[in-house]
Amino acid sequence: MERIGSAQTFIDKQEPVDNHEHWDLVLKPQSSSFELHLAEIWRYRDLLWLFVKRDFVSFYKQTILGPLWFFIQPLFTTVIYTFVFGGLASISTDGIPQPLFFMAGITAWNYFADCITKTSTVFRDNVNIFGKVYFPRIIMPLSLVVSNLIRFAVQMILFLITMAWYYWGKGASFHATPYILLFPFIVLLMGLLGLGFGMIVSAMTTRYRDLAFLVLFGVQLMMYGTTVVYPLSAVVGRFQKHPILTGLIEYNPLTAIIETFRVGFLGSGTFTWGLLAYATGATLFIFLLGIFTFNRVEKNFVDTI
């Protein structure tokens, strides 16, 4: 400012305005409901990792056995399935030792089931965080899928140990096949399928909370419609006179995924490229539908939940 004469008059000398301002974060209206926010997810990758650690630690906090439940749950389930489905029901396992057959299905199924059940309540469980802090909302369900992947990896170690024990200790007749190379792909399919279903249910529970109570029940029913406790060959052979029932099981996307898992690691099961392609297409459709519903609801869910 400059002083002129004795009139105490001041003239402001304003600095030129910089029209090229740079901001760390710019919030814009969402342009598409199918937007994945990949750039934002990468920018917030540290937050994603913090949520993963939070989910992993908080789930087993104040438990006596802690992460040992990763091993105990599939072992107990395998024993029960072997007694009920293998012993009492005498369900065929295509020549594979019954505990090993059931553990393969349980290991693959648990990852999908955990993804869908935990992501199905993500809006309800994190409404306080969503209402106070901005970050890409999809990071929250994505962190659950990643944290479940840690549990899946631990259970896979148990499954591989069981395979080694049956192969070298018991002399069981099974072998890995080249389809084992599809393992990373089928894990990706299971994660995307569970994430897609979970986001659909989570978006719907913001208005209809009754759906949250049906998730666990629906997941259990879905398991019996998937080849977790029986092979696809037994379904085709036993229900030839019921083509609708056979079709529901055969064209369940998870059936092709679990059958591919067994064929790759145990050399037993039903695998066709056509069924795997169908499962891939169905998974992508459900995942994109989940992205669409999640993005639509996240705009105003705080007002309705």
C-alpha positions as CSV (number, residue, x, y, z in Angstrom):
1,M,0.0,0.0,0.0
2,E,1.1,3.6,-0.7
3,R,0.4,6.7,1.3
4,I,-0.3,10.0,-0.6
5,G,0.0,13.4,1.0
6,S,-1.5,14.2,4.4
7,A,-5.0,13.0,3.6
8,Q,-4.2,9.6,4.9
9,T,-5.4,8.1,1.7
10,F,-4.2,4.6,0.9
11,I,-4.1,3.0,-2.5
12,D,-4.0,-0.8,-2.6
13,K,-1.5,-2.3,-4.9
14,Q,-3.0,-5.7,-5.4
15,E,-0.8,-8.6,-6.4
16,P,-1.7,-10.3,-9.7
17,V,-4.0,-13.3,-9.3
18,D,-2.6,-16.7,-10.2
19,N,-5.2,-18.4,-12.4
20,H,-3.2,-21.6,-12.5
21,E,-3.9,-22.9,-9.0
22,H,-3.0,-26.5,-8.0
23,W,-5.1,-28.5,-5.5
24,D,-4.3,-31.8,-3.9
25,L,-7.9,-33.0,-4.3
26,V,-10.7,-31.9,-6.5
27,L,-14.2,-33.2,-5.9
28,K,-16.3,-33.5,-9.0
29,P,-19.8,-34.8,-9.8
30,Q,-19.6,-38.5,-10.6
31,S,-19.8,-38.9,-14.4
32,S,-20.7,-42.6,-14.6
33,S,-22.2,-45.2,-12.2
34,F,-19.7,-47.8,-13.6
35,E,-16.7,-45.7,-12.6
36,L,-14.1,-47.8,-10.7
37,H,-12.1,-44.9,-9.3
38,L,-8.8,-46.7,-10.0
39,A,-6.7,-43.6,-9.8
40,E,-8.2,-42.6,-6.5
41,I,-7.8,-46.2,-5.1
42,W,-4.1,-46.0,-6.0
43,R,-3.8,-42.6,-4.4
44,Y,-5.4,-43.9,-1.2
45,R,-3.5,-47.3,-1.2
46,D,-2.1,-46.5,2.3
47,L,-5.6,-46.1,3.6
48,L,-6.6,-49.4,1.9
49,W,-3.7,-51.2,3.7
50,L,-4.8,-49.6,7.1
51,F,-8.3,-50.9,6.6
52,V,-6.9,-54.4,5.8
53,K,-4.9,-54.4,9.0
54,R,-7.9,-53.1,10.9
55,D,-10.2,-55.9,9.6
56,F,-7.6,-58.6,10.3
57,V,-6.7,-57.5,13.8
58,S,-10.2,-56.5,15.0
59,F,-11.8,-59.7,14.0
60,Y,-9.6,-61.9,16.2
61,K,-8.9,-59.3,19.0
62,Q,-9.7,-60.6,22.5
63,T,-9.9,-64.2,21.3
64,I,-8.0,-66.9,23.0
65,L,-6.8,-68.8,19.9
66,G,-6.6,-65.8,17.6
67,P,-5.5,-66.7,14.0
68,L,-5.5,-70.4,14.9
69,W,-9.2,-70.3,14.0
70,F,-8.0,-70.1,10.4
71,F,-7.0,-73.7,10.8
72,I,-9.6,-74.9,13.3
73,Q,-12.6,-73.9,11.3
74,P,-11.8,-75.8,8.0
75,L,-10.6,-78.8,10.0
76,F,-13.8,-79.1,12.1
77,T,-16.0,-78.5,9.0
78,T,-14.1,-81.1,7.1
79,V,-14.6,-83.7,9.9
80,I,-18.3,-82.9,10.0
81,Y,-18.8,-83.1,6.2
82,T,-16.8,-86.4,6.1
83,F,-19.0,-87.9,8.7
84,V,-22.3,-86.6,7.3
85,F,-21.9,-86.5,3.6
86,G,-19.2,-89.1,3.2
87,G,-20.2,-91.5,5.8
88,L,-24.0,-91.3,6.3
89,A,-25.0,-90.0,2.9
90,S,-22.2,-92.0,1.0
91,I,-21.8,-89.2,-1.5
92,S,-19.2,-90.0,-4.2
93,T,-16.0,-88.1,-4.2
94,D,-14.7,-89.3,-7.6
95,G,-12.0,-91.5,-6.0
96,I,-10.5,-88.7,-4.0
97,P,-10.1,-89.3,-0.2
98,Q,-13.2,-87.8,1.4
99,P,-11.5,-85.4,3.8
100,L,-9.3,-84.1,1.0
101,F,-12.2,-83.7,-1.4
102,F,-14.3,-81.8,1.2
103,M,-11.4,-79.6,2.3
104,A,-10.8,-78.5,-1.3
105,G,-14.5,-77.4,-1.6
106,I,-14.5,-75.8,1.8
107,T,-11.2,-73.8,1.2
108,A,-12.5,-72.4,-2.1
109,W,-16.0,-71.7,-0.8
110,N,-15.0,-70.0,2.5
111,Y,-13.2,-67.2,0.6
112,F,-16.3,-66.4,-1.5
113,A,-18.6,-66.7,1.5
114,D,-16.5,-64.4,3.6
115,C,-16.3,-61.8,0.8
116,I,-20.0,-61.7,0.3
117,T,-21.0,-61.7,4.0
118,K,-18.6,-59.1,5.2
119,T,-19.1,-56.7,2.3
120,S,-22.9,-57.0,2.5
121,T,-23.0,-54.7,5.6
122,V,-20.3,-52.3,4.6
123,F,-22.6,-49.2,4.5
124,R,-24.3,-50.0,7.7
125,D,-21.2,-50.9,9.7
126,N,-19.2,-47.8,8.5
127,V,-21.8,-45.1,8.3
128,N,-20.0,-43.0,10.9
129,I,-16.8,-43.0,8.9
130,F,-18.5,-42.3,5.6
131,G,-20.4,-39.3,7.1
132,K,-17.2,-37.6,8.3
133,V,-14.3,-38.3,6.0
134,Y,-14.0,-38.3,2.3
135,F,-12.2,-41.2,0.5
136,P,-13.3,-43.5,-2.3
137,R,-16.1,-45.5,-0.8
138,I,-15.2,-48.6,-2.7
139,I,-12.0,-48.9,-0.7
140,M,-14.0,-50.2,2.2
141,P,-15.4,-53.3,0.5
142,L,-12.2,-53.8,-1.4
143,S,-10.2,-53.9,1.9
144,L,-12.5,-56.7,3.1
145,V,-11.8,-58.8,0.0
146,V,-8.1,-58.3,0.5
147,S,-8.1,-59.1,4.2
148,N,-10.1,-62.3,3.4
149,L,-7.4,-63.2,0.9
150,I,-5.0,-63.5,3.9
151,R,-7.3,-66.0,5.6
152,F,-7.6,-67.8,2.3
153,A,-3.9,-68.0,1.9
154,V,-3.5,-69.6,5.4
155,Q,-6.2,-72.1,4.7
156,M,-4.5,-73.0,1.4
157,I,-1.4,-73.8,3.3
158,L,-3.4,-76.2,5.4
159,F,-4.9,-77.7,2.3
160,L,-1.5,-78.2,0.7
161,I,-0.2,-79.9,3.9
162,T,-3.2,-82.2,3.9
163,M,-2.5,-83.0,0.2
164,A,1.2,-83.9,1.0
165,W,0.1,-86.1,4.0
166,Y,-2.3,-88.1,1.9
167,Y,0.1,-88.4,-1.0
168,W,3.2,-89.4,0.8
169,G,1.8,-90.7,4.1
170,K,-1.3,-92.5,2.8
171,G,-0.2,-93.3,-0.7
172,A,-3.5,-91.8,-2.1
173,S,-4.0,-91.7,-5.8
174,F,-4.4,-88.2,-7.1
175,H,-2.2,-85.7,-9.0
176,A,-2.0,-82.1,-10.0
177,T,-2.8,-81.2,-13.6
178,P,-1.8,-78.3,-15.8
179,Y,-5.1,-76.6,-14.9
180,I,-3.4,-75.6,-11.6
181,L,-2.0,-72.7,-13.5
182,L,-5.5,-71.3,-13.6
183,F,-5.4,-70.9,-9.8
184,P,-4.7,-67.2,-9.7
185,F,-7.5,-66.6,-12.2
186,I,-10.1,-68.5,-10.2
187,V,-9.1,-66.8,-7.0
188,L,-9.7,-63.5,-8.8
189,L,-13.1,-64.7,-10.0
190,M,-14.1,-65.7,-6.5
191,G,-13.1,-62.4,-5.1
192,L,-14.9,-60.4,-7.8
193,L,-18.0,-62.5,-7.5
194,G,-18.1,-62.2,-3.7
195,L,-17.4,-58.4,-4.0
196,G,-20.1,-57.9,-6.6
197,F,-22.8,-59.8,-4.7
198,G,-21.7,-58.1,-1.4
199,M,-22.0,-54.6,-2.9
200,I,-25.4,-55.3,-4.3
201,V,-26.7,-56.5,-1.0
202,S,-25.0,-53.7,0.9
203,A,-26.6,-51.1,-1.4
204,M,-30.1,-52.7,-0.9
205,T,-29.7,-52.9,2.9
206,T,-29.5,-49.1,3.1
207,R,-33.3,-49.1,2.5
208,Y,-34.3,-52.7,3.3
209,R,-32.4,-53.8,6.4
210,D,-34.2,-57.1,6.5
211,L,-31.9,-58.3,3.7
212,A,-29.0,-58.3,6.1
213,F,-30.6,-61.1,8.1
214,L,-31.1,-63.2,5.0
215,V,-27.5,-63.1,3.8
216,L,-26.1,-65.8,6.0
217,F,-29.1,-68.0,5.3
218,G,-28.9,-67.4,1.6
219,V,-25.2,-68.1,1.5
220,Q,-25.8,-71.5,3.2
221,L,-28.5,-72.4,0.7
222,M,-26.2,-71.3,-2.1
223,M,-23.5,-73.7,-0.9
224,Y,-25.8,-76.7,-1.4
225,G,-26.4,-75.4,-4.9
226,T,-22.7,-75.5,-5.6
227,T,-20.4,-78.5,-5.9
228,V,-18.8,-78.1,-2.4
229,V,-19.9,-81.4,-0.8
230,Y,-20.5,-83.4,-4.0
231,P,-18.9,-83.5,-7.5
232,L,-20.7,-82.3,-10.6
233,S,-20.4,-85.8,-12.1
234,A,-22.7,-87.1,-9.3
235,V,-25.3,-84.5,-10.1
236,V,-25.4,-85.2,-13.8
237,G,-25.6,-88.9,-13.2
238,R,-28.2,-88.9,-10.4
239,F,-30.6,-86.2,-11.6
240,Q,-30.9,-86.9,-15.3
241,K,-34.7,-86.9,-15.0
242,H,-34.5,-83.4,-13.4
243,P,-32.8,-81.2,-16.0
244,I,-33.9,-77.9,-14.3
245,L,-32.1,-78.9,-11.0
246,T,-29.1,-80.1,-12.9
247,G,-28.9,-76.9,-14.9
248,L,-29.2,-74.7,-11.8
249,I,-26.2,-76.5,-10.3
250,E,-24.1,-76.8,-13.5
251,Y,-24.6,-73.1,-14.5
252,N,-23.9,-71.8,-11.0
253,P,-20.8,-69.7,-11.7
254,L,-19.2,-71.1,-8.5
255,T,-19.6,-74.7,-9.7
256,A,-17.1,-74.1,-12.6
257,I,-14.7,-72.3,-10.3
258,I,-14.7,-75.0,-7.6
259,E,-14.5,-77.8,-10.2
260,T,-11.6,-76.1,-11.8
261,F,-9.9,-75.8,-8.4
262,R,-10.3,-79.6,-7.8
263,V,-9.2,-80.6,-11.3
264,G,-6.1,-78.4,-11.0
265,F,-4.9,-79.6,-7.5
266,L,-6.4,-83.2,-7.3
267,G,-6.8,-84.2,-10.9
268,S,-10.5,-85.0,-10.4
269,G,-13.6,-83.1,-11.4
270,T,-15.4,-81.8,-14.4
271,F,-13.7,-79.1,-16.4
272,T,-14.7,-77.5,-19.7
273,W,-13.5,-74.2,-21.1
274,G,-17.1,-73.4,-22.0
275,L,-18.2,-73.6,-18.3
276,L,-15.2,-71.5,-17.2
277,A,-15.9,-68.9,-19.9
278,Y,-19.6,-68.8,-18.7
279,A,-18.5,-68.4,-15.1
280,T,-16.1,-65.6,-16.1
281,G,-18.9,-63.7,-18.0
282,A,-21.4,-64.2,-15.2
283,T,-18.8,-62.9,-12.7
284,L,-18.0,-59.8,-14.7
285,F,-21.7,-59.1,-15.1
286,I,-22.4,-59.4,-11.3
287,F,-19.3,-57.4,-10.5
288,L,-20.3,-54.5,-12.8
289,L,-23.9,-54.6,-11.5
290,G,-22.4,-54.4,-8.0
291,I,-20.3,-51.4,-9.0
292,F,-23.3,-49.7,-10.5
293,T,-25.6,-50.2,-7.5
294,F,-22.8,-49.2,-5.1
295,N,-22.0,-46.0,-6.9
296,R,-25.6,-45.1,-7.2
297,V,-26.4,-45.6,-3.5
298,E,-23.2,-44.0,-2.1
299,K,-24.3,-40.5,-3.3
300,N,-27.1,-40.3,-0.7
301,F,-27.0,-43.3,1.5
302,V,-26.1,-41.2,4.6
303,D,-29.6,-39.6,4.4
304,T,-31.4,-43.0,4.2
305,I,-29.5,-45.4,6.4
